[in-house]
Amino acid sequence: MHQVSPTFARKVLGVVGTSGSGKTTLLEHLLMQLAAQGLKVNVIKHSHHDLQFEPPHKDSARLRIAGAAEVMVGSPFRYAIIHELRDAPEPTLDEQLARMSPADLTLLEGFKTYPIDKLEVHRLENGRAPLYPHDERVVAVAADHPRPDGLRASLAWLDLNQPAEVLAWLLTHLKKTSLQG
């Protein structure tokens, strides 16, 4: 079972849903609006695939391939640290969060099995079963269809086609969870 420390969980929201549901598009909108309001928001995107950050012929890739445990590439615009696991276990979510700089909120794309509050993005046209009926940690759903009957009252139902509505819910949720800390 995955665990997340209570300290991190208060400032973390998972954005989950099936491939093609619109998670990244919604996150882009939310990030632009939150940044415009002066909030610092981090994002951790989970991938099941090998990650390629630079072409194999570049110096940083050559040094990593030669055996460096970590390679930092820096410029006046950004920096990145590439850490090779070399058969070590994937870092836990707590370990990943601890490496991030402090922020008002960290949004996670993926991590659907972790015990964190989640916003599910759901589209009927994808034809895949939603998570919200079976996951009590899904606290809101942004969907392209009306709310089904019989859902728990605590589940917020948001119109995916109205991103301002999703943003308003997120800001309210962030204030509520910040007060709990």
C-alpha positions as CSV (number, residue, x, y, z in Angstrom):
1,M,0.0,0.0,0.0
2,H,1.3,3.4,-0.9
3,Q,1.6,6.0,1.8
4,V,2.0,9.8,1.9
5,S,2.9,11.7,5.0
6,P,0.1,14.0,6.3
7,T,2.4,17.0,5.9
8,F,2.7,16.5,2.2
9,A,-0.9,15.3,1.7
10,R,-2.4,18.7,2.7
11,K,-0.8,20.5,-0.2
12,V,-1.1,17.8,-2.8
13,L,-3.9,17.0,-5.2
14,G,-3.8,14.1,-7.7
15,V,-5.3,14.7,-11.1
16,V,-6.3,11.3,-12.4
17,G,-8.2,9.8,-15.3
18,T,-7.7,7.6,-18.3
19,S,-5.5,8.4,-21.2
20,G,-7.1,11.0,-23.5
21,S,-9.5,12.3,-20.9
22,G,-8.0,15.8,-20.9
23,K,-5.9,15.8,-17.7
24,T,-3.0,17.6,-19.2
25,T,-5.2,20.2,-21.0
26,L,-7.0,20.9,-17.8
27,L,-3.7,21.1,-15.8
28,E,-2.3,23.6,-18.3
29,H,-5.3,25.9,-17.8
30,L,-5.3,25.5,-14.0
31,L,-1.5,26.2,-13.9
32,M,-1.8,29.4,-16.0
33,Q,-4.6,30.7,-13.8
34,L,-3.0,29.8,-10.5
35,A,0.4,31.3,-11.6
36,A,-1.4,34.5,-12.7
37,Q,-2.8,34.7,-9.1
38,G,0.7,34.5,-7.7
39,L,0.5,30.9,-6.4
40,K,3.6,28.7,-6.7
41,V,2.5,25.3,-8.0
42,N,4.7,22.3,-8.6
43,V,3.8,19.3,-10.7
44,I,4.9,15.7,-10.6
45,K,3.9,13.6,-13.6
46,H,4.2,9.9,-13.2
47,S,5.2,7.8,-16.2
48,H,5.5,4.1,-16.7
49,H,7.9,4.6,-19.6
50,D,11.6,5.2,-19.8
51,L,12.3,9.0,-19.9
52,Q,14.6,10.6,-22.4
53,F,15.7,14.1,-21.5
54,E,18.4,14.8,-24.0
55,P,19.8,13.3,-27.2
56,P,22.3,10.5,-26.6
57,H,25.1,12.5,-28.2
58,K,24.9,15.5,-25.8
59,D,27.5,15.8,-23.1
60,S,25.0,15.4,-20.3
61,A,23.7,12.1,-21.7
62,R,27.2,10.9,-22.4
63,L,28.2,11.6,-18.8
64,R,25.1,9.9,-17.4
65,I,25.6,6.8,-19.7
66,A,29.2,6.7,-18.5
67,G,28.1,6.1,-15.0
68,A,27.2,9.4,-13.2
69,A,24.6,8.9,-10.5
70,E,23.2,12.4,-11.1
71,V,23.8,14.9,-13.8
72,M,22.6,18.5,-13.4
73,V,22.3,20.6,-16.5
74,G,21.9,24.3,-15.8
75,S,21.4,27.5,-17.8
76,P,20.2,31.0,-17.1
77,F,16.6,29.8,-17.9
78,R,16.2,26.5,-16.0
79,Y,18.0,23.5,-14.6
80,A,17.3,19.8,-14.5
81,I,18.7,17.0,-12.4
82,I,18.7,13.6,-14.0
83,H,19.1,10.8,-11.4
84,E,19.8,7.3,-12.6
85,L,18.1,4.6,-10.5
86,R,20.4,1.8,-11.8
87,D,18.0,-0.9,-10.5
88,A,17.2,0.9,-7.3
89,P,13.5,1.1,-6.5
90,E,11.5,4.0,-7.8
91,P,11.4,6.8,-5.2
92,T,8.2,6.9,-3.1
93,L,5.9,9.9,-3.6
94,D,7.1,11.3,-0.2
95,E,10.7,11.1,-1.5
96,Q,9.8,12.8,-4.7
97,L,7.8,15.5,-2.9
98,A,10.8,16.1,-0.5
99,R,13.0,16.9,-3.5
100,M,10.7,19.6,-4.7
101,S,11.0,23.2,-3.6
102,P,8.2,24.5,-1.3
103,A,5.0,25.4,-3.0
104,D,1.4,26.5,-2.3
105,L,0.2,23.3,-4.1
106,T,1.7,20.3,-5.8
107,L,-0.4,18.8,-8.5
108,L,0.2,15.1,-9.4
109,E,-0.7,13.6,-12.7
110,G,-1.1,9.9,-12.2
111,F,-0.5,8.3,-8.8
112,K,-4.1,7.1,-8.9
113,T,-3.5,4.4,-6.3
114,Y,-2.1,6.7,-3.7
115,P,-4.1,7.8,-0.6
116,I,-4.4,11.5,-1.6
117,D,-7.3,13.7,-2.5
118,K,-7.9,13.4,-6.2
119,L,-9.7,15.3,-9.0
120,E,-10.8,12.8,-11.6
121,V,-11.1,13.9,-15.3
122,H,-13.8,11.7,-16.9
123,R,-15.2,11.6,-20.4
124,L,-18.0,9.2,-21.4
125,E,-16.7,8.9,-25.0
126,N,-13.5,7.2,-23.7
127,G,-15.7,4.2,-22.8
128,R,-13.6,3.4,-19.7
129,A,-15.0,2.9,-16.2
130,P,-14.5,5.9,-13.8
131,L,-12.5,5.6,-10.6
132,Y,-14.9,7.7,-8.4
133,P,-17.4,5.0,-7.6
134,H,-14.7,2.9,-6.0
135,D,-12.2,5.4,-4.6
136,E,-13.3,7.6,-1.7
137,R,-10.2,9.7,-2.2
138,V,-11.7,11.1,-5.4
139,V,-13.2,14.3,-4.0
140,A,-14.2,15.9,-7.3
141,V,-14.9,14.9,-10.8
142,A,-14.5,17.1,-13.8
143,A,-16.7,15.5,-16.5
144,D,-18.3,16.1,-19.8
145,H,-21.6,14.7,-18.8
146,P,-24.2,15.3,-16.1
147,R,-23.8,13.9,-12.5
148,P,-25.2,10.4,-12.2
149,D,-27.8,9.7,-9.6
150,G,-26.9,8.0,-6.3
151,L,-23.4,9.5,-5.8
152,R,-22.1,10.3,-2.3
153,A,-23.1,13.9,-1.5
154,S,-19.5,14.9,-0.6
155,L,-18.3,14.3,-4.2
156,A,-18.1,17.6,-6.1
157,W,-19.3,17.4,-9.7
158,L,-17.7,19.9,-12.1
159,D,-18.2,20.7,-15.8
160,L,-15.0,19.8,-17.6
161,N,-16.0,22.2,-20.4
162,Q,-16.1,25.1,-17.8
163,P,-12.5,25.2,-16.5
164,A,-13.2,28.4,-14.5
165,E,-15.6,26.2,-12.4
166,V,-12.9,23.7,-11.9
167,L,-10.5,26.5,-10.9
168,A,-13.0,27.9,-8.4
169,W,-13.4,24.4,-6.8
170,L,-9.6,24.0,-6.6
171,L,-9.1,27.3,-4.9
172,T,-11.8,26.5,-2.4
173,H,-10.4,23.0,-1.8
174,L,-6.9,24.4,-1.3
175,K,-8.1,26.9,1.3
176,K,-10.0,24.2,3.1
177,T,-7.1,21.8,3.2
178,S,-4.7,24.6,4.2
179,L,-6.9,25.4,7.2
180,Q,-6.7,21.7,8.3
181,G,-2.9,22.0,8.6
